Amino acid sequence: MAVTGFSYRQALEHVEDAGDECRDRSEDVWELDLSILTDAGLRVREAPAAAYRPGAAADRLDRSRG
């Protein structure tokens, strides 16, 4: 809000709109070309199964805390 000058209500609406757009985009099947990384010698890990993804970030964070 400090950067954009949004009121609290405007900021809340903006976040809700972004969530809606994310959900809409998540309905599509996406293919990500990571060849620029693999061609540079980096190893790309397999993504978690779709059913596990919503909690994957939180689980990883919990594990990193020890």
Buried (B, 14 or more C-beta within 10 A) or exposed (E): EEEEEBEEEEEEEEEEEEEEEEEEEEEEEEEEEEEEEEEEEEEEEEEBEEEEEEEEEEEEEEEEEE
